[in-house]
Amino acid sequence: MELTVSGENYLRAIDRLDPGDGARISDIAAELGVTKASACRAVSQLEERRLAERTAAHRVKLTEAGARSVERLLREIGPVK
């Protein structure tokens, strides 16, 4: 199943905001101009698709599949605006 544009934006935001130990939900929400609750729901959907995962410190990281998706998106679409 294809990702929505919103899902693609979340993947690119996570990729951009992850300093190595994962991105914070609050930073993802701020980056995309949504509430933390909305960002949390969207990340849960990405987790269900095995594109993202939460660390023990409650940060969000891309899985290998998520990272491959971002690489493809960056080639085709470019960074999140």
N, CA, C and O atoms as a CHARMM CRD file, in Angstrom:
* protein
*
  324
    1    1 MET  N      0.83900  -1.17600   0.00000 PROA 1      0.00000
    2    1 MET  CA     0.00000   0.00000   0.00000 PROA 1      0.00000
    3    1 MET  C      0.88800   1.24600   0.00000 PROA 1      0.00000
    4    1 MET  O      1.88800   1.31500   0.71500 PROA 1      0.00000
    5    2 GLU  N      0.50400   2.21400  -0.80800 PROA 2      0.00000
    6    2 GLU  CA     1.26000   3.45100  -0.91700 PROA 2      0.00000
    7    2 GLU  C      1.10600   4.30900   0.32800 PROA 2      0.00000
    8    2 GLU  O      0.07400   4.28300   0.99800 PROA 2      0.00000
    9    3 LEU  N      2.13800   5.06000   0.62000 PROA 3      0.00000
   10    3 LEU  CA     2.07100   6.03500   1.71000 PROA 3      0.00000
   11    3 LEU  C      1.31000   7.26500   1.24500 PROA 3      0.00000
   12    3 LEU  O      1.35800   7.62600   0.07000 PROA 3      0.00000
   13    4 THR  N      0.61700   7.90000   2.16000 PROA 4      0.00000
   14    4 THR  CA    -0.02600   9.17200   1.85400 PROA 4      0.00000
   15    4 THR  C      1.05000  10.25700   1.80500 PROA 4      0.00000
   16    4 THR  O      2.17800  10.04400   2.25100 PROA 4      0.00000
   17    5 VAL  N      0.69900  11.40000   1.27000 PROA 5      0.00000
   18    5 VAL  CA     1.62300  12.53800   1.26300 PROA 5      0.00000
   19    5 VAL  C      1.99900  12.89100   2.70000 PROA 5      0.00000
   20    5 VAL  O      3.15300  13.20900   2.98700 PROA 5      0.00000
   21    6 SER  N      1.02200  12.83400   3.59400 PROA 6      0.00000
   22    6 SER  CA     1.28700  13.12000   5.00500 PROA 6      0.00000
   23    6 SER  C      2.30800  12.13300   5.57900 PROA 6      0.00000
   24    6 SER  O      3.24000  12.53400   6.27600 PROA 6      0.00000
   25    7 GLY  N      2.13000  10.85500   5.28700 PROA 7      0.00000
   26    7 GLY  CA     3.07400   9.84600   5.75900 PROA 7      0.00000
   27    7 GLY  C      4.47300  10.08900   5.22700 PROA 7      0.00000
   28    7 GLY  O      5.46000   9.92400   5.94400 PROA 7      0.00000
   29    8 GLU  N      4.54900  10.48400   3.96000 PROA 8      0.00000
   30    8 GLU  CA     5.84100  10.80400   3.36100 PROA 8      0.00000
   31    8 GLU  C      6.48800  11.98700   4.07500 PROA 8      0.00000
   32    8 GLU  O      7.69300  11.99000   4.33100 PROA 8      0.00000
   33    9 ASN  N      5.66700  12.99900   4.39600 PROA 9      0.00000
   34    9 ASN  CA     6.19700  14.16900   5.10200 PROA 9      0.00000
   35    9 ASN  C      6.73100  13.79100   6.48000 PROA 9      0.00000
   36    9 ASN  O      7.76700  14.30400   6.90200 PROA 9      0.00000
   37   10 TYR  N      6.04000  12.90600   7.17800 PROA 10     0.00000
   38   10 TYR  CA     6.51000  12.45900   8.49000 PROA 10     0.00000
   39   10 TYR  C      7.83500  11.71700   8.35800 PROA 10     0.00000
   40   10 TYR  O      8.74700  11.94500   9.15200 PROA 10     0.00000
   41   11 LEU  N      7.95600  10.84100   7.38000 PROA 11     0.00000
   42   11 LEU  CA     9.21700  10.11600   7.19700 PROA 11     0.00000
   43   11 LEU  C     10.36900  11.08300   6.94500 PROA 11     0.00000
   44   11 LEU  O     11.43600  10.95000   7.54400 PROA 11     0.00000
   45   12 ARG  N     10.15500  12.05000   6.06500 PROA 12     0.00000
   46   12 ARG  CA    11.22900  13.00100   5.75800 PROA 12     0.00000
   47   12 ARG  C     11.55800  13.86700   6.97000 PROA 12     0.00000
   48   12 ARG  O     12.72200  14.19800   7.19900 PROA 12     0.00000
   49   13 ALA  N     10.54100  14.23400   7.74600 PROA 13     0.00000
   50   13 ALA  CA    10.79000  15.04300   8.95300 PROA 13     0.00000
   51   13 ALA  C     11.58500  14.24200   9.98300 PROA 13     0.00000
   52   13 ALA  O     12.52300  14.76700  10.58300 PROA 13     0.00000
   53   14 ILE  N     11.22000  12.98400  10.19100 PROA 14     0.00000
   54   14 ILE  CA    11.95500  12.13700  11.14300 PROA 14     0.00000
   55   14 ILE  C     13.41000  12.02300  10.70500 PROA 14     0.00000
   56   14 ILE  O     14.32500  12.14500  11.52000 PROA 14     0.00000
   57   15 ASP  N     13.61100  11.79100   9.42500 PROA 15     0.00000
   58   15 ASP  CA    14.96700  11.66700   8.90000 PROA 15     0.00000
   59   15 ASP  C     15.76500  12.95100   9.15300 PROA 15     0.00000
   60   15 ASP  O     16.92100  12.89200   9.57300 PROA 15     0.00000
   61   16 ARG  N     15.15800  14.09100   8.90200 PROA 16     0.00000
   62   16 ARG  CA    15.84500  15.36500   9.05800 PROA 16     0.00000
   63   16 ARG  C     16.13200  15.70800  10.52000 PROA 16     0.00000
   64   16 ARG  O     17.15900  16.31200  10.82900 PROA 16     0.00000
   65   17 LEU  N     15.22600  15.32200  11.41300 PROA 17     0.00000
   66   17 LEU  CA    15.33700  15.71900  12.81900 PROA 17     0.00000
   67   17 LEU  C     16.11500  14.73400  13.69300 PROA 17     0.00000
   68   17 LEU  O     16.42300  15.03900  14.84500 PROA 17     0.00000
   69   18 ASP  N     16.43100  13.57400  13.16100 PROA 18     0.00000
   70   18 ASP  CA    17.11400  12.54700  13.96300 PROA 18     0.00000
   71   18 ASP  C     18.61300  12.82000  14.02300 PROA 18     0.00000
   72   18 ASP  O     19.31100  12.65000  13.02200 PROA 18     0.00000
   73   19 PRO  N     19.12400  13.24600  15.19900 PROA 19     0.00000
   74   19 PRO  CA    20.55600  13.51500  15.32600 PROA 19     0.00000
   75   19 PRO  C     21.37600  12.23900  15.52200 PROA 19     0.00000
   76   19 PRO  O     22.59700  12.30500  15.66400 PROA 19     0.00000
   77   20 GLY  N     20.72700  11.10200  15.53100 PROA 20     0.00000
   78   20 GLY  CA    21.42000   9.83200  15.73000 PROA 20     0.00000
   79   20 GLY  C     20.77200   8.99200  16.80500 PROA 20     0.00000
   80   20 GLY  O     20.85400   7.76400  16.78000 PROA 20     0.00000
   81   21 ASP  N     20.12500   9.65700  17.75600 PROA 21     0.00000
   82   21 ASP  CA    19.46300   8.92000  18.83300 PROA 21     0.00000
   83   21 ASP  C     17.94500   9.00500  18.73300 PROA 21     0.00000
   84   21 ASP  O     17.23700   8.67400  19.68500 PROA 21     0.00000
   85   22 GLY  N     17.44400   9.44800  17.58000 PROA 22     0.00000
   86   22 GLY  CA    16.01300   9.52600  17.35000 PROA 22     0.00000
   87   22 GLY  C     15.48200  10.94100  17.44300 PROA 22     0.00000
   88   22 GLY  O     16.08900  11.81400  18.06400 PROA 22     0.00000
   89   23 ALA  N     14.34200  11.15100  16.81600 PROA 23     0.00000
   90   23 ALA  CA    13.68300  12.46300  16.82700 PROA 23     0.00000
   91   23 ALA  C     12.61500  12.48200  17.91400 PROA 23     0.00000
   92   23 ALA  O     11.97400  11.46600  18.18500 PROA 23     0.00000
   93   24 ARG  N     12.42900  13.64000  18.52900 PROA 24     0.00000
   94   24 ARG  CA    11.38800  13.77200  19.55000 PROA 24     0.00000
   95   24 ARG  C     10.04800  14.06700  18.87900 PROA 24     0.00000
   96   24 ARG  O      9.98800  14.79000  17.88400 PROA 24     0.00000
   97   25 ILE  N      8.97700  13.50100  19.43400 PROA 25     0.00000
   98   25 ILE  CA     7.63400  13.74100  18.91300 PROA 25     0.00000
   99   25 ILE  C      7.34800  15.24200  18.86400 PROA 25     0.00000
  100   25 ILE  O      6.78600  15.73000  17.88400 PROA 25     0.00000
  101   26 SER  N      7.72400  15.97200  19.90000 PROA 26     0.00000
  102   26 SER  CA     7.44100  17.41200  19.93300 PROA 26     0.00000
  103   26 SER  C      8.15100  18.13700  18.79000 PROA 26     0.00000
  104   26 SER  O      7.60500  19.08800  18.23000 PROA 26     0.00000
  105   27 ASP  N      9.35600  17.70100  18.44000 PROA 27     0.00000
  106   27 ASP  CA    10.08000  18.32600  17.33600 PROA 27     0.00000
  107   27 ASP  C      9.43200  17.98900  15.99100 PROA 27     0.00000
  108   27 ASP  O      9.34600  18.83600  15.10300 PROA 27     0.00000
  109   28 ILE  N      8.98300  16.74800  15.85600 PROA 28     0.00000
  110   28 ILE  CA     8.29400  16.33300  14.63000 PROA 28     0.00000
  111   28 ILE  C      7.02800  17.16800  14.46000 PROA 28     0.00000
  112   28 ILE  O      6.75400  17.67900  13.37400 PROA 28     0.00000
  113   29 ALA  N      6.26100  17.30200  15.53700 PROA 29     0.00000
  114   29 ALA  CA     5.01900  18.08300  15.49800 PROA 29     0.00000
  115   29 ALA  C      5.30400  19.52700  15.10900 PROA 29     0.00000
  116   29 ALA  O      4.61500  20.09000  14.25900 PROA 29     0.00000
  117   30 ALA  N      6.30800  20.12500  15.72400 PROA 30     0.00000
  118   30 ALA  CA     6.65000  21.51900  15.41800 PROA 30     0.00000
  119   30 ALA  C      7.10100  21.66600  13.96500 PROA 30     0.00000
  120   30 ALA  O      6.72600  22.62300  13.28700 PROA 30     0.00000
  121   31 GLU  N      7.88700  20.73700  13.50200 PROA 31     0.00000
  122   31 GLU  CA     8.39100  20.77300  12.12300 PROA 31     0.00000
  123   31 GLU  C      7.24500  20.76200  11.11000 PROA 31     0.00000
  124   31 GLU  O      7.29600  21.45000  10.09100 PROA 31     0.00000
  125   32 LEU  N      6.21600  19.97500  11.40600 PROA 32     0.00000
  126   32 LEU  CA     5.11500  19.81000  10.46000 PROA 32     0.00000
  127   32 LEU  C      3.90100  20.68500  10.77300 PROA 32     0.00000
  128   32 LEU  O      2.92000  20.67600  10.03000 PROA 32     0.00000
  129   33 GLY  N      3.96500  21.43900  11.86900 PROA 33     0.00000
  130   33 GLY  CA     2.86500  22.33300  12.21200 PROA 33     0.00000
  131   33 GLY  C      1.60700  21.61000  12.64600 PROA 33     0.00000
  132   33 GLY  O      0.49500  22.03200  12.33000 PROA 33     0.00000
  133   34 VAL  N      1.79000  20.50500  13.38200 PROA 34     0.00000
  134   34 VAL  CA     0.65600  19.72400  13.88600 PROA 34     0.00000
  135   34 VAL  C      0.78200  19.59700  15.40300 PROA 34     0.00000
  136   34 VAL  O      1.80300  19.97100  15.98100 PROA 34     0.00000
  137   35 THR  N     -0.25800  19.06800  16.03900 PROA 35     0.00000
  138   35 THR  CA    -0.19700  18.85200  17.48200 PROA 35     0.00000
  139   35 THR  C      0.64900  17.62200  17.78300 PROA 35     0.00000
  140   35 THR  O      0.87700  16.78000  16.91400 PROA 35     0.00000
  141   36 LYS  N      1.10900  17.53100  19.02500 PROA 36     0.00000
  142   36 LYS  CA     1.86300  16.34300  19.43800 PROA 36     0.00000
  143   36 LYS  C      1.00200  15.09600  19.32200 PROA 36     0.00000
  144   36 LYS  O      1.49800  14.02900  18.96100 PROA 36     0.00000
  145   37 ALA  N     -0.29600  15.22500  19.62800 PROA 37     0.00000
  146   37 ALA  CA    -1.20100  14.07500  19.52900 PROA 37     0.00000
  147   37 ALA  C     -1.29100  13.57600  18.08100 PROA 37     0.00000
  148   37 ALA  O     -1.28100  12.37100  17.83200 PROA 37     0.00000
  149   38 SER  N     -1.37800  14.50800  17.13800 PROA 38     0.00000
  150   38 SER  CA    -1.42600  14.12200  15.72500 PROA 38     0.00000
  151   38 SER  C     -0.12400  13.45700  15.29500 PROA 38     0.00000
  152   38 SER  O     -0.14100  12.45200  14.58400 PROA 38     0.00000
  153   39 ALA  N      0.99100  14.01100  15.72400 PROA 39     0.00000
  154   39 ALA  CA     2.28700  13.42000  15.38800 PROA 39     0.00000
  155   39 ALA  C      2.41400  12.02800  15.98900 PROA 39     0.00000
  156   39 ALA  O      2.95000  11.12100  15.35200 PROA 39     0.00000
  157   40 CYS  N      1.92900  11.85900  17.20000 PROA 40     0.00000
  158   40 CYS  CA     1.99200  10.56000  17.87600 PROA 40     0.00000
  159   40 CYS  C      1.17800   9.51900  17.10000 PROA 40     0.00000
  160   40 CYS  O      1.63300   8.39300  16.90200 PROA 40     0.00000
  161   41 ARG  N     -0.02100   9.90200  16.66300 PROA 41     0.00000
  162   41 ARG  CA    -0.85900   8.98400  15.88100 PROA 41     0.00000
  163   41 ARG  C     -0.18600   8.61900  14.55800 PROA 41     0.00000
  164   41 ARG  O     -0.18300   7.45600  14.15500 PROA 41     0.00000
  165   42 ALA  N      0.37600   9.61100  13.89500 PROA 42     0.00000
  166   42 ALA  CA     1.02600   9.36000  12.61400 PROA 42     0.00000
  167   42 ALA  C      2.23000   8.43800  12.78300 PROA 42     0.00000
  168   42 ALA  O      2.44700   7.54500  11.96400 PROA 42     0.00000
  169   43 VAL  N      3.01100   8.65100  13.83800 PROA 43     0.00000
  170   43 VAL  CA     4.17100   7.78400  14.09600 PROA 43     0.00000
  171   43 VAL  C      3.69700   6.36200  14.38900 PROA 43     0.00000
  172   43 VAL  O      4.33000   5.39900  13.95400 PROA 43     0.00000
  173   44 SER  N      2.60400   6.22000  15.11300 PROA 44     0.00000
  174   44 SER  CA     2.05500   4.88700  15.38200 PROA 44     0.00000
  175   44 SER  C      1.69100   4.17900  14.07500 PROA 44     0.00000
  176   44 SER  O      1.91300   2.97600  13.93500 PROA 44     0.00000
  177   45 GLN  N      1.13800   4.92100  13.12600 PROA 45     0.00000
  178   45 GLN  CA     0.81500   4.33000  11.82700 PROA 45     0.00000
  179   45 GLN  C      2.08100   3.90800  11.07700 PROA 45     0.00000
  180   45 GLN  O      2.10600   2.86700  10.42100 PROA 45     0.00000
  181   46 LEU  N      3.12200   4.72200  11.18100 PROA 46     0.00000
  182   46 LEU  CA     4.39600   4.34500  10.55400 PROA 46     0.00000
  183   46 LEU  C      4.99000   3.11500  11.23200 PROA 46     0.00000
  184   46 LEU  O      5.60100   2.27200  10.57400 PROA 46     0.00000
  185   47 GLU  N      4.81000   3.01300  12.55000 PROA 47     0.00000
  186   47 GLU  CA     5.28900   1.83500  13.27600 PROA 47     0.00000
  187   47 GLU  C      4.55100   0.57800  12.81600 PROA 47     0.00000
  188   47 GLU  O      5.16200  -0.47700  12.64300 PROA 47     0.00000
  189   48 GLU  N      3.24600   0.69500  12.62100 PROA 48     0.00000
  190   48 GLU  CA     2.45900  -0.44800  12.14900 PROA 48     0.00000
  191   48 GLU  C      2.95100  -0.93200  10.79500 PROA 48     0.00000
  192   48 GLU  O      2.89600  -2.12600  10.49800 PROA 48     0.00000
  193   49 ARG  N      3.42500  -0.01500   9.98400 PROA 49     0.00000
  194   49 ARG  CA     3.94700  -0.35500   8.65600 PROA 49     0.00000
  195   49 ARG  C      5.42400  -0.72400   8.69100 PROA 49     0.00000
  196   49 ARG  O      6.03400  -1.00000   7.65800 PROA 49     0.00000
  197   50 ARG  N      5.99200  -0.72700   9.90100 PROA 50     0.00000
  198   50 ARG  CA     7.40800  -1.05700  10.12800 PROA 50     0.00000
  199   50 ARG  C      8.36500  -0.09900   9.39500 PROA 50     0.00000
  200   50 ARG  O      9.42200  -0.49900   8.90600 PROA 50     0.00000
  201   51 LEU  N      7.95600   1.18200   9.33800 PROA 51     0.00000
  202   51 LEU  CA     8.80100   2.20600   8.73000 PROA 51     0.00000
  203   51 LEU  C      9.50400   3.04500   9.78400 PROA 51     0.00000
  204   51 LEU  O     10.49400   3.71500   9.48900 PROA 51     0.00000
  205   52 ALA  N      8.99900   3.01000  11.01300 PROA 52     0.00000
  206   52 ALA  CA     9.59100   3.75900  12.12400 PROA 52     0.00000
  207   52 ALA  C      9.42900   2.93900  13.39100 PROA 52     0.00000
  208   52 ALA  O      8.60900   2.02300  13.46200 PROA 52     0.00000
  209   53 GLU  N     10.23200   3.29200  14.39300 PROA 53     0.00000
  210   53 GLU  CA    10.14500   2.62200  15.69300 PROA 53     0.00000
  211   53 GLU  C     10.51500   3.61800  16.77900 PROA 53     0.00000
  212   53 GLU  O     11.23100   4.58900  16.53600 PROA 53     0.00000
  213   54 ARG  N     10.01700   3.36000  17.97300 PROA 54     0.00000
  214   54 ARG  CA    10.35300   4.21200  19.12000 PROA 54     0.00000
  215   54 ARG  C     11.46500   3.54200  19.91800 PROA 54     0.00000
  216   54 ARG  O     11.49400   2.32300  20.08100 PROA 54     0.00000
  217   55 THR  N     12.36600   4.36300  20.40300 PROA 55     0.00000
  218   55 THR  CA    13.46500   3.86000  21.21300 PROA 55     0.00000
  219   55 THR  C     13.01100   3.76700  22.66900 PROA 55     0.00000
  220   55 THR  O     11.91700   4.21200  23.01500 PROA 55     0.00000
  221   56 ALA  N     13.84900   3.19400  23.50600 PROA 56     0.00000
  222   56 ALA  CA    13.55300   3.11500  24.93700 PROA 56     0.00000
  223   56 ALA  C     13.42200   4.51100  25.54400 PROA 56     0.00000
  224   56 ALA  O     12.74200   4.67900  26.55600 PROA 56     0.00000
  225   57 ALA  N     14.05800   5.50400  24.94500 PROA 57     0.00000
  226   57 ALA  CA    13.99300   6.88300  25.42700 PROA 57     0.00000
  227   57 ALA  C     12.81300   7.64400  24.80500 PROA 57     0.00000
  228   57 ALA  O     12.72500   8.86600  24.92000 PROA 57     0.00000
  229   58 HSD  N     11.89800   6.90000  24.13900 PROA 58     0.00000
  230   58 HSD  CA    10.69000   7.47000  23.53500 PROA 58     0.00000
  231   58 HSD  C     10.97800   8.41000  22.37600 PROA 58     0.00000
  232   58 HSD  O     10.21600   9.34100  22.11400 PROA 58     0.00000
  233   59 ARG  N     12.06800   8.16400  21.69400 PROA 59     0.00000
  234   59 ARG  CA    12.37900   8.92600  20.48700 PROA 59     0.00000
  235   59 ARG  C     12.01300   8.06800  19.28100 PROA 59     0.00000
  236   59 ARG  O     11.83600   6.85600  19.40000 PROA 59     0.00000
  237   60 VAL  N     11.90400   8.70000  18.13600 PROA 60     0.00000
  238   60 VAL  CA    11.46400   8.01200  16.92100 PROA 60     0.00000
  239   60 VAL  C     12.62900   7.87900  15.95500 PROA 60     0.00000
  240   60 VAL  O     13.31400   8.85400  15.64700 PROA 60     0.00000
  241   61 LYS  N     12.84200   6.66500  15.48500 PROA 61     0.00000
  242   61 LYS  CA    13.88800   6.38500  14.51400 PROA 61     0.00000
  243   61 LYS  C     13.26300   5.68400  13.32000 PROA 61     0.00000
  244   61 LYS  O     12.25500   4.99000  13.45300 PROA 61     0.00000
  245   62 LEU  N     13.86000   5.86600  12.16300 PROA 62     0.00000
  246   62 LEU  CA    13.42700   5.13200  10.98800 PROA 62     0.00000
  247   62 LEU  C     13.99400   3.72300  11.03300 PROA 62     0.00000
  248   62 LEU  O     15.11800   3.51300  11.48900 PROA 62     0.00000
  249   63 THR  N     13.21800   2.76600  10.56200 PROA 63     0.00000
  250   63 THR  CA    13.73100   1.41200  10.37900 PROA 63     0.00000
  251   63 THR  C     14.51100   1.39700   9.06300 PROA 63     0.00000
  252   63 THR  O     14.56300   2.40700   8.36100 PROA 63     0.00000
  253   64 GLU  N     15.10900   0.26700   8.73100 PROA 64     0.00000
  254   64 GLU  CA    15.80600   0.16800   7.44500 PROA 64     0.00000
  255   64 GLU  C     14.83900   0.42000   6.30100 PROA 64     0.00000
  256   64 GLU  O     15.17900   1.10500   5.33500 PROA 64     0.00000
  257   65 ALA  N     13.63200  -0.13100   6.40500 PROA 65     0.00000
  258   65 ALA  CA    12.62300   0.08200   5.35300 PROA 65     0.00000
  259   65 ALA  C     12.23700   1.55700   5.28300 PROA 65     0.00000
  260   65 ALA  O     12.05900   2.09700   4.19200 PROA 65     0.00000
  261   66 GLY  N     12.10600   2.20600   6.42500 PROA 66     0.00000
  262   66 GLY  CA    11.78400   3.62400   6.45200 PROA 66     0.00000
  263   66 GLY  C     12.88400   4.46200   5.83200 PROA 66     0.00000
  264   66 GLY  O     12.60900   5.40500   5.08900 PROA 66     0.00000
  265   67 ALA  N     14.12700   4.12300   6.13300 PROA 67     0.00000
  266   67 ALA  CA    15.26500   4.85000   5.57100 PROA 67     0.00000
  267   67 ALA  C     15.32100   4.68700   4.05100 PROA 67     0.00000
  268   67 ALA  O     15.63700   5.63900   3.33600 PROA 67     0.00000
  269   68 ARG  N     15.01700   3.48600   3.55500 PROA 68     0.00000
  270   68 ARG  CA    14.98100   3.26700   2.10200 PROA 68     0.00000
  271   68 ARG  C     13.87100   4.10500   1.46100 PROA 68     0.00000
  272   68 ARG  O     14.05100   4.66500   0.38000 PROA 68     0.00000
  273   69 SER  N     12.73100   4.18100   2.13500 PROA 69     0.00000
  274   69 SER  CA    11.62500   4.99200   1.62300 PROA 69     0.00000
  275   69 SER  C     12.01300   6.46000   1.54400 PROA 69     0.00000
  276   69 SER  O     11.68200   7.14200   0.57400 PROA 69     0.00000
  277   70 VAL  N     12.71700   6.95000   2.56600 PROA 70     0.00000
  278   70 VAL  CA    13.15300   8.35700   2.56800 PROA 70     0.00000
  279   70 VAL  C     14.14800   8.60100   1.44000 PROA 70     0.00000
  280   70 VAL  O     14.06800   9.62200   0.75700 PROA 70     0.00000
  281   71 GLU  N     15.07200   7.68900   1.23900 PROA 71     0.00000
  282   71 GLU  CA    16.04000   7.85700   0.15000 PROA 71     0.00000
  283   71 GLU  C     15.32400   7.99200  -1.18400 PROA 71     0.00000
  284   71 GLU  O     15.67500   8.84300  -2.00100 PROA 71     0.00000
  285   72 ARG  N     14.31200   7.14400  -1.40300 PROA 72     0.00000
  286   72 ARG  CA    13.53600   7.20100  -2.63700 PROA 72     0.00000
  287   72 ARG  C     12.78700   8.53100  -2.73400 PROA 72     0.00000
  288   72 ARG  O     12.77700   9.16700  -3.78800 PROA 72     0.00000
  289   73 LEU  N     12.16100   8.94800  -1.63000 PROA 73     0.00000
  290   73 LEU  CA    11.40500  10.20900  -1.62700 PROA 73     0.00000
  291   73 LEU  C     12.30800  11.40400  -1.89900 PROA 73     0.00000
  292   73 LEU  O     11.94100  12.30200  -2.65600 PROA 73     0.00000
  293   74 LEU  N     13.47300  11.41800  -1.29400 PROA 74     0.00000
  294   74 LEU  CA    14.38700  12.54000  -1.49500 PROA 74     0.00000
  295   74 LEU  C     14.85100  12.61800  -2.95000 PROA 74     0.00000
  296   74 LEU  O     15.04100  13.70700  -3.49100 PROA 74     0.00000
  297   75 ARG  N     15.02800  11.47100  -3.56900 PROA 75     0.00000
  298   75 ARG  CA    15.39500  11.46500  -4.98700 PROA 75     0.00000
  299   75 ARG  C     14.24500  11.97200  -5.85000 PROA 75     0.00000
  300   75 ARG  O     14.45600  12.74300  -6.78600 PROA 75     0.00000
  301   76 GLU  N     13.03200  11.53600  -5.53300 PROA 76     0.00000
  302   76 GLU  CA    11.87600  11.85200  -6.36900 PROA 76     0.00000
  303   76 GLU  C     11.23800  13.20500  -6.06100 PROA 76     0.00000
  304   76 GLU  O     10.80500  13.90600  -6.97500 PROA 76     0.00000
  305   77 ILE  N     11.17700  13.57900  -4.77600 PROA 77     0.00000
  306   77 ILE  CA    10.39300  14.74900  -4.37100 PROA 77     0.00000
  307   77 ILE  C     11.24800  15.84300  -3.76700 PROA 77     0.00000
  308   77 ILE  O     11.00400  17.02300  -4.01800 PROA 77     0.00000
  309   78 GLY  N     12.23400  15.48200  -2.98800 PROA 78     0.00000
  310   78 GLY  CA    13.06800  16.46200  -2.30300 PROA 78     0.00000
  311   78 GLY  C     12.73500  16.51900  -0.81800 PROA 78     0.00000
  312   78 GLY  O     11.87000  15.77900  -0.34900 PROA 78     0.00000
  313   79 PRO  N     13.41000  17.38500  -0.07700 PROA 79     0.00000
  314   79 PRO  CA    13.20200  17.46500   1.38400 PROA 79     0.00000
  315   79 PRO  C     11.84800  18.05900   1.73700 PROA 79     0.00000
  316   79 PRO  O     11.20100  18.70800   0.91500 PROA 79     0.00000
  317   80 VAL  N     11.43400  17.82200   2.97600 PROA 80     0.00000
  318   80 VAL  CA    10.16700  18.39200   3.46600 PROA 80     0.00000
  319   80 VAL  C     10.28400  19.90300   3.48200 PROA 80     0.00000
  320   80 VAL  O     11.33200  20.45700   3.81100 PROA 80     0.00000
  321   81 LYS  N      9.20500  20.55300   3.12500 PROA 81     0.00000
  322   81 LYS  CA     9.21100  22.02400   3.05600 PROA 81     0.00000
  323   81 LYS  C      8.65200  22.62300   4.29800 PROA 81     0.00000
  324   81 LYS  O      8.58000  23.84600   4.41500 PROA 81     0.00000
